[in-house]
Amino acid sequence: MSDVQRLKEQLFQVSMEAKQAAGGLAGFKLRFTQHSQQVESLIAGTATGVDRDIAEILDAAGKAVAQAAEALEIASAGCKSYADQI
């Protein structure tokens, strides 16, 4: 097997795994958001500084998960596109 063929196979493997990971993160993000919203609704009436901090932390974490899933989708598409071209 040539180096080019091995490279293509590796790129397709990375693409597939990145896509699967992105899908897993999307499912996690949905569950995480649901739990975060429940926490926020339970602490909404108390709204101390610490409560606001945890709400901001949960929001930031949710956004980071969404960004990670998007980055994996982009990586997956890029690897597949490159593999298709070589």
MDAnalysis code that builds the backbone (N, CA, C; Angstrom):
import MDAnalysis as mda
import numpy as np

u = mda.Universe.empty(258, n_residues=86, atom_resindex=np.repeat(np.arange(86), 3), trajectory=True)
u.add_TopologyAttr("name", ["N", "CA", "C"] * 86)
u.add_TopologyAttr("resid", np.arange(1, 87))
u.add_TopologyAttr("resname", ["MET", "SER", "ASP", "VAL", "GLN", "ARG", "LEU", "LYS", "GLU", "GLN", "LEU", "PHE", "GLN", "VAL", "SER", "MET", "GLU", "ALA", "LYS", "GLN", "ALA", "ALA", "GLY", "GLY", "LEU", "ALA", "GLY", "PHE", "LYS", "LEU", "ARG", "PHE", "THR", "GLN", "HIS", "SER", "GLN", "GLN", "VAL", "GLU", "SER", "LEU", "ILE", "ALA", "GLY", "THR", "ALA", "THR", "GLY", "VAL", "ASP", "ARG", "ASP", "ILE", "ALA", "GLU", "ILE", "LEU", "ASP", "ALA", "ALA", "GLY", "LYS", "ALA", "VAL", "ALA", "GLN", "ALA", "ALA", "GLU", "ALA", "LEU", "GLU", "ILE", "ALA", "SER", "ALA", "GLY", "CYS", "LYS", "SER", "TYR", "ALA", "ASP", "GLN", "ILE"])
u.atoms.positions = np.array([
    [0.847, -1.174, 0.000],
    [0.000, 0.000, 0.000],
    [0.897, 1.244, 0.000],
    [0.554, 2.178, -0.832],
    [1.358, 3.396, -0.955],
    [1.111, 4.338, 0.230],
    [2.039, 5.261, 0.394],
    [1.891, 6.262, 1.450],
    [0.644, 7.112, 1.231],
    [0.347, 7.416, -0.009],
    [-0.836, 8.219, -0.321],
    [-2.102, 7.474, 0.078],
    [-2.144, 6.183, -0.213],
    [-3.320, 5.391, 0.145],
    [-3.473, 5.312, 1.672],
    [-2.351, 5.144, 2.373],
    [-2.411, 5.103, 3.843],
    [-2.881, 6.448, 4.396],
    [-2.402, 7.521, 3.785],
    [-2.826, 8.853, 4.208],
    [-4.333, 9.019, 4.019],
    [-4.829, 8.606, 2.864],
    [-6.270, 8.702, 2.603],
    [-7.065, 7.921, 3.633],
    [-6.608, 6.718, 3.935],
    [-7.317, 5.897, 4.914],
    [-7.313, 6.555, 6.291],
    [-6.178, 7.120, 6.672],
    [-6.092, 7.793, 7.966],
    [-7.008, 9.015, 8.004],
    [-7.033, 9.762, 6.921],
    [-7.914, 10.935, 6.858],
    [-9.380, 10.536, 6.954],
    [-9.767, 9.485, 6.267],
    [-11.148, 9.018, 6.352],
    [-11.468, 8.528, 7.763],
    [-10.507, 7.875, 8.403],
    [-10.714, 7.401, 9.779],
    [-10.895, 8.581, 10.735],
    [-10.030, 9.572, 10.608],
    [-10.146, 10.765, 11.456],
    [-11.481, 11.456, 11.204],
    [-11.863, 11.561, 9.945],
    [-13.127, 12.189, 9.595],
    [-14.302, 11.475, 10.247],
    [-14.308, 10.161, 10.157],
    [-15.404, 9.374, 10.719],
    [-15.449, 9.511, 12.243],
    [-14.302, 9.410, 12.885],
    [-14.266, 9.500, 14.338],
    [-14.632, 10.898, 14.827],
    [-14.205, 11.920, 14.114],
    [-14.558, 13.288, 14.490],
    [-16.060, 13.506, 14.367],
    [-16.641, 12.966, 13.317],
    [-18.087, 13.101, 13.113],
    [-18.854, 12.383, 14.229],
    [-18.400, 11.187, 14.586],
    [-19.048, 10.448, 15.672],
    [-18.918, 11.202, 16.998],
    [-17.745, 11.732, 17.258],
    [-17.532, 12.485, 18.495],
    [-18.415, 13.725, 18.534],
    [-18.548, 14.391, 17.399],
    [-19.407, 15.579, 17.331],
    [-20.854, 15.207, 17.647],
    [-21.284, 14.081, 17.112],
    [-22.646, 13.617, 17.402],
    [-22.832, 13.305, 18.872],
    [-21.838, 12.677, 19.476],
    [-21.900, 12.394, 20.905],
    [-21.938, 13.659, 21.735],
    [-21.154, 14.646, 21.329],
    [-21.160, 15.920, 22.044],
    [-22.494, 16.645, 21.892],
    [-23.096, 16.518, 20.735],
    [-24.395, 17.168, 20.524],
    [-25.436, 16.578, 21.479],
    [-25.405, 15.257, 21.632],
    [-26.322, 14.613, 22.581],
    [-26.034, 15.031, 24.009],
    [-24.753, 15.083, 24.353],
    [-24.364, 15.542, 25.681],
    [-24.817, 16.974, 25.913],
    [-24.631, 17.830, 24.902],
    [-25.009, 19.246, 25.021],
    [-26.493, 19.383, 25.328],
    [-27.309, 18.576, 24.680],
    [-28.750, 18.626, 24.924],
    [-29.060, 18.270, 26.380],
    [-28.485, 17.173, 26.862],
    [-28.721, 16.761, 28.248],
    [-28.146, 17.778, 29.233],
    [-26.963, 18.278, 28.938],
    [-26.314, 19.267, 29.800],
    [-27.166, 20.528, 29.898],
    [-27.696, 20.976, 28.773],
    [-28.540, 22.173, 28.763],
    [-29.792, 21.959, 29.597],
    [-30.413, 20.794, 29.463],
    [-31.608, 20.505, 30.255],
    [-31.309, 20.551, 31.746],
    [-30.218, 19.924, 32.156],
    [-29.849, 19.920, 33.573],
    [-29.471, 21.323, 34.039],
    [-28.757, 22.055, 33.209],
    [-28.364, 23.419, 33.571],
    [-29.582, 24.305, 33.759],
    [-30.560, 24.153, 32.887],
    [-31.780, 24.956, 32.998],
    [-32.536, 24.621, 34.287],
    [-32.524, 23.346, 34.655],
    [-33.174, 22.957, 35.905],
    [-32.463, 23.586, 37.098],
    [-31.135, 23.552, 37.089],
    [-30.359, 24.172, 38.169],
    [-30.658, 25.658, 38.229],
    [-30.641, 26.310, 37.071],
    [-30.878, 27.753, 37.041],
    [-32.281, 28.102, 37.529],
    [-33.270, 27.284, 37.203],
    [-34.627, 27.578, 37.666],
    [-34.737, 27.376, 39.178],
    [-33.976, 26.432, 39.704],
    [-34.020, 26.200, 41.147],
    [-33.317, 27.299, 41.945],
    [-32.302, 27.907, 41.373],
    [-31.576, 28.960, 42.099],
    [-32.024, 30.359, 41.705],
    [-32.947, 30.468, 40.779],
    [-33.358, 31.781, 40.262],
    [-33.862, 32.695, 41.376],
    [-34.574, 32.168, 42.324],
    [-35.132, 32.994, 43.388],
    [-34.100, 33.464, 44.396],
    [-32.991, 32.789, 44.467],
    [-31.996, 33.151, 45.476],
    [-30.967, 34.127, 44.937],
    [-30.624, 34.022, 43.691],
    [-29.762, 34.957, 42.945],
    [-28.684, 35.649, 43.767],
    [-27.944, 34.877, 44.516],
    [-26.783, 35.455, 45.204],
    [-25.641, 35.524, 44.197],
    [-24.534, 36.101, 44.612],
    [-23.382, 36.178, 43.721],
    [-22.905, 34.810, 43.288],
    [-22.881, 33.872, 44.207],
    [-22.431, 32.513, 43.895],
    [-23.399, 31.849, 42.920],
    [-24.688, 32.078, 43.118],
    [-25.684, 31.505, 42.219],
    [-25.517, 32.026, 40.800],
    [-25.286, 33.325, 40.677],
    [-25.065, 33.896, 39.347],
    [-23.787, 33.345, 38.728],
    [-22.773, 33.152, 39.567],
    [-21.511, 32.592, 39.067],
    [-21.718, 31.198, 38.487],
    [-22.446, 30.346, 39.211],
    [-22.637, 28.974, 38.715],
    [-23.474, 28.990, 37.446],
    [-24.442, 29.874, 37.352],
    [-25.242, 29.978, 36.129],
    [-24.358, 30.393, 34.955],
    [-23.450, 31.332, 35.184],
    [-22.528, 31.768, 34.125],
    [-21.553, 30.662, 33.743],
    [-21.098, 29.910, 34.740],
    [-20.185, 28.799, 34.477],
    [-20.875, 27.739, 33.631],
    [-22.096, 27.400, 33.991],
    [-22.843, 26.397, 33.224],
    [-23.105, 26.871, 31.796],
    [-23.438, 28.151, 31.657],
    [-23.672, 28.705, 30.325],
    [-22.393, 28.652, 29.485],
    [-21.277, 29.041, 30.075],
    [-19.996, 29.019, 29.358],
    [-19.614, 27.597, 28.968],
    [-19.843, 26.655, 29.859],
    [-19.521, 25.254, 29.556],
    [-20.388, 24.742, 28.405],
    [-21.655, 25.091, 28.415],
    [-22.545, 24.683, 27.321],
    [-22.099, 25.244, 25.992],
    [-21.679, 26.496, 25.995],
    [-21.192, 27.110, 24.759],
    [-19.897, 26.439, 24.289],
    [-19.028, 26.094, 25.230],
    [-17.767, 25.428, 24.870],
    [-18.028, 24.055, 24.253],
    [-19.003, 23.340, 24.780],
    [-19.351, 22.030, 24.215],
    [-19.872, 22.204, 22.789],
    [-20.721, 23.193, 22.592],
    [-21.250, 23.447, 21.246],
    [-20.126, 23.818, 20.278],
    [-19.186, 24.632, 20.731],
    [-18.051, 25.016, 19.884],
    [-17.168, 23.812, 19.570],
    [-16.987, 22.934, 20.545],
    [-16.183, 21.733, 20.314],
    [-16.846, 20.831, 19.283],
    [-18.152, 20.668, 19.387],
    [-18.876, 19.847, 18.415],
    [-18.758, 20.443, 17.015],
    [-18.879, 21.757, 16.926],
    [-18.751, 22.433, 15.630],
    [-17.343, 22.267, 15.063],
    [-16.334, 22.392, 15.925],
    [-14.946, 22.229, 15.478],
    [-14.710, 20.810, 14.962],
    [-15.287, 19.829, 15.616],
    [-15.141, 18.445, 15.159],
    [-15.834, 18.228, 13.815],
    [-16.979, 18.836, 13.616],
    [-17.673, 18.739, 12.328],
    [-16.818, 19.358, 11.218],
    [-16.217, 20.494, 11.513],
    [-15.358, 21.165, 10.534],
    [-14.139, 20.303, 10.228],
    [-13.541, 19.738, 11.266],
    [-12.374, 18.865, 11.069],
    [-12.755, 17.640, 10.250],
    [-13.905, 17.072, 10.533],
    [-14.374, 15.904, 9.796],
    [-14.538, 16.225, 8.314],
    [-15.200, 17.332, 8.031],
    [-15.421, 17.725, 6.641],
    [-14.097, 18.043, 5.947],
    [-13.186, 18.710, 6.643],
    [-11.895, 19.054, 6.057],
    [-11.064, 17.823, 5.730],
    [-11.036, 16.870, 6.649],
    [-10.277, 15.633, 6.402],
    [-10.859, 14.861, 5.225],
    [-12.188, 14.768, 5.176],
    [-12.828, 14.042, 4.083],
    [-12.557, 14.722, 2.747],
    [-12.673, 16.041, 2.736],
    [-12.451, 16.795, 1.519],
    [-11.004, 16.608, 1.022],
    [-10.064, 16.687, 1.941],
    [-8.660, 16.523, 1.565],
    [-8.406, 15.113, 1.044],
    [-8.963, 14.124, 1.735],
    [-8.782, 12.734, 1.312],
    [-9.368, 12.511, -0.084],
    [-10.483, 13.141, -0.368],
    [-11.123, 12.994, -1.678],
    [-10.272, 13.627, -2.786],
    [-9.450, 14.603, -2.440],
    [-8.659, 15.311, -3.440],
    [-7.316, 14.651, -3.764],
    [-6.833, 13.827, -2.853],
    [-5.500, 13.241, -3.087],
    [-5.606, 11.852, -3.684],
])
